[in-house]
Amino acid sequence: MAHPLPVGTRVRHYGQQWPAARRGTATVREVKGPLHDGSYEYRVTATVDFSRQPGSDNPETRETWWSSLATIPAGAAS
């Protein structure tokens, strides 16, 4: 998959393999890179509970950084 992903892209983390994750569990807010190894860093707003699908009881309000090595666009196969 091509990186960098644009700001606003719906994404999921490679560790989220459950089917609901395919719709995305975070949104890209900022991109940094390329880094020395060619990867990028994405500042995302992600779900509060990483292990559950987004919803009113699990909003995407947690800000964190994900490596492009672990970030998959929503709907893409792993």
Buried (B, 14 or more C-beta within 10 A) or exposed (E): EEBBBEEEBBBBBEEBEEEEBBEBBBBBEEBEBEEEEEBBBBBBBBBEEBEBBBEEEBEBEBEEEBBBEBBBBBEEEE
